[in-house]
Amino acid sequence: MVATDIEARLSPTARLLEGQRKDPVMLLRYEPFRAFDQVTEELVRERRARQIPVDAYRRGNEFKVHLDLPGADPDSIDVTVENDVLTVRATRTWVRTEGDQLHVTERAQGEFQRQLLLGESLDREHLTATYEDGVLTVTIPVVEQAKPLKVAITHIGSLAKAVEATSIAA
């Protein structure tokens, strides 16, 4: 009676896998449309590189761009600037060994790319990049002409006075 209760509690997929493996299934989810998603991902993957997530902000006299590249081979990372476009490319691969039994494979593999249009206020000649803990950080200095100016305002009373503009050192 106990054995039939346990069998009744197993999902149909678990019952099918039960006789095929000696080791228990570590993780099993029910996603009826996962097969369709995988086929679609494979088709899209062949047509174009995946896009890299980005955070970009200005801090003082620098413009910073953080790109998430976890697991990417540092030697595969390529950063170029051409015609005001910053392009970052990287490759992430996982080599399976003989005997590996895949239970879940969701991490994207292959080529990743991101392109960003650089404004005129950024100094492309002195761009730097560092890769640490799976994050590529691109630092682009702001050109001198693009730095904000502090404009002194003169109160016009009975006499008009000159207005002086000076550069702000951040």
Summary of the structure (lengths in Angstrom):
residues: 170
radius of gyration: 27.9
end to end distance: 78.2
largest distance: 104.6
contacts: 343
relative contact order: 0.15
helix: 22%
strand: 33%
